[in-house]
Amino acid sequence: MFTGLVETIGTVTALEPLDTSQSGGGGTSLTISDCEDILTDAHLGDSIAVNGTCLTVTEFDKTWFKVGVAPETLRRTNLGSLTKGSNVNLERAVSADTRMGGHFVQGHVDTVAQILSVTPDGNSLVFRLQPRDKDVLRYVVEKGYVTLDGASLTVTKVVDGEDGYWEVMLIAYTQEKVVTAGKKAGEFVNVEIDIVGKYVEKSVAGYFAGTGGGDFAILEKMVSRLVDEKLKK
């Protein structure tokens, strides 16, 4: 579990193909350096979010660590586009004394989104993003949370539909702390939507499924009751 508050920005210093006989299908080993601040209490097997993707530390020293990235992760995230010298957002898994300044982030990327535009607004930047998987738009709400490359950000605008998108605003302080601020239109970011929305959807669907399929009848009764209450006032 993570908070979506990026702790530091690391640098990819090596990418090595994994032995298929060991990984069960290939993948890539990443070496990430310039991140000594988050390795002071590191252990093998620890979880670190790399651009919002929860990965396991397989080797480390004072200033660098290695993680293995499975083929499925490469397909689902933007980690497959990393090259030597790429910068990545990093966050350690939460501890018992961590302040929840962002929101509950799992480190499980749902899809990637393409940056449609980056527009200055004073000293802030407005990013407009369109998801590859359009289904996630139903979980994105104005003033709600969305995780982009591991950074918890507030949604400022949502447009639904086949060409739907959402917008977030990066203030000057945030621009200095995340890699997203340096990205341009056409590039991709990892997206994890707020898990609360998924739970709410499942709970509501489960409730209506338990009524024997009378979804419309129940909604009709609820609306009628609300109308009656308003008329009585």
N, C-alpha and C positions, 0 to 999 in steps of 0.2 A: 504494500500500500504506500502511496505517495501523496504529496499535497499539491503538486503542480507549481511549487515555488522553486525555480531553478537555482541551484546552489553555486554552480560555476560553469564556465564554458571550457571544454577540453578540446584537444586537437588529435585527429586521427593520424597516427604516425606509421601505421603498417596495416595492410590487409592481406591475409593469407588464406588460400583455399583450405578447407578442412578435409581430412582424410575421409573419404566416403565409407570406408570400412568401419571407422569409429563413430561417425555421426549418423549413419543410416541414411545417407542421401545427399551428402555434400553440405555446402554452407560456407560461411566465411568467419575467420577469426579476426577480430578487430583489436588493435592495440591503441589505447587512448592515453595521451600524455598531457602534461601541463595541468594536472588536477590534484596536486599534493594536498590541498585543503580538505578533500573528501576521503583521503586514504589514511588519515591518522588513526582511525579505529577500524580499518578494513580487515576482513577475514575471507578466506576462500569460501565460495558459495554464497556470499552476500549478493543482494539484489541492488542494482543501480539502474536507474532509468536513463537511457541514452536516446535523446530526442523523443522522450515519452514512451520508449519501449523498454519494458522490464527485462533485463538481461542478467545473467549470472556471472560473477567474477570467477575466472578460472586460474588466474595468475596475476600477481601484482608486486610492485616494489614501492618505493617512497613517492615516486612521481608519475607512475603509469600503471595501467591495469589492462588485462585482456578479457574479452568476452567472446563467446561463440554465438553466431547468428545462424539460425536454421533456415533452410530454403523457404519454408512457409512464411517466416518472418520477413525475409527479403522480398517476397512477392507482395506482402500486405502493407509494408511500410516503405519509407523513403531511404532506408538504410542501404539498400542496394545501389543507390546513386552516390554514396560516399566515395571519396577518393583520398589519397594521401594529402594531408594538409587541410581537409575539411574540418570545420568547427562543429561541435555538437553540444547541446544542452545536457547537463548532468544533474541528477538528484539522487541522493541515497534514500533507501526505504525509511519510513518513519520509525522513530523510536518512541518509548513511553513518554518522554518529556518533550516531544515535538509539538510546536504550536501549529494548529490547523489554520494557517493564514490563507490558504487557497481553498480547495475542496477535495473530496475523496477521489483520488485518481488511482486506477489499478495498474496502469502501465501496459494495458492490453489495447493496442491500436485497432480501431474499428474500420478505418479507411484512410485514404489520403485525400487531400483537397488541393486543387490548383489555385494559385493566387491569380485572380483576375485583374486586380489593380491595386496600386499603393498610392494613396492620396494624402499629401500633407494637410494637416488641419492645425494651424498654429505651430507649436513645437511637438505635436503628436502626429502619428501616422495611422491612417485608416486603411485596413486591409480588407478587401473583398475576396471571399473564397467560395469555390464551388466544389462540392464533394464528388469523388468518383462514384461512390455508392449513394445514389439519391435518397435511399430509404432513411438515412440517418437524419435527414432534414426534419422529420417529424419529432425528433427529440430536441431540436435546437430551438430555443425560445428567447425572445428579447429579454435582456437583463439576466439571462441564465448563464451557466458556465459552459465552456468548451475548452478542451485541452489541445493546444497546438504545439507540436514538437516538445511536449512535456511541460509547457507553460500554461497555467490556469489563467484564462482570460474571460472577460465579460462580453457577452454578445450585445452589440448595439443596434443591429438591424437584421431582420430575417425576411427573405422573399421565397415563398414556396413555389412548387411547380417543377416541370421538367428542366427549366433553365434556372432553378432556384439557387440561392446563395445566401450567405450571411456575412456580416461585417463585425470586426473587432477594432478597437482603438488601442494603440500602444503609446503610452505616455513617454516622455523623455527618459524618465528613470528606467522604465522597462526596456526601452530600446538599448540601453547599455548592458543589460543583463541577459538577453536572449539572442540566439542566432537568427530568429525569425526576422528581426528588424533589418537585417542585411539582405534579405531575399527580395527577388524582383518578380514582376508579373510573368507567369508561365512556369515558375518553379512550384514544387509541391511541399506540403507540410503533412506530418502525421496528425491524425485526428482521433481523439477519444472523447465521445460524448459523455455527459453526466450520467452515471449509472443509476441515479435516482429515477430518471425518466423511464428507463427500461423496467425497473421494478414496479413503478406505478402502472405502466401499460399492461404488464403481466397480471397484476392484481385485479385491475378492472376487467380484463379479458376473462380471467378466471371466474370472477363474480358473475358476469353475464352468461358464461358457459354453464354455470351451475343452475341457471334459471330455466333450463330446458329449451333454450333457444328463443325465449320471448324477449329479446333485447328491445325491440321497438315498443312493445307494450309497456315495459318498465319505464323506458324513457318518456313515453306519453303520459304515464301516471305522474312521474316526477314533475314534468312541465305543467300539467294540469293543477297539481297541488301548489306549485309556486305561483301560478296565475291566480288561483283562488285566494291564497294568502294576501297577495297584493291588492285584490279587489275588496277584501274585507277591511283594509286599512283606510 
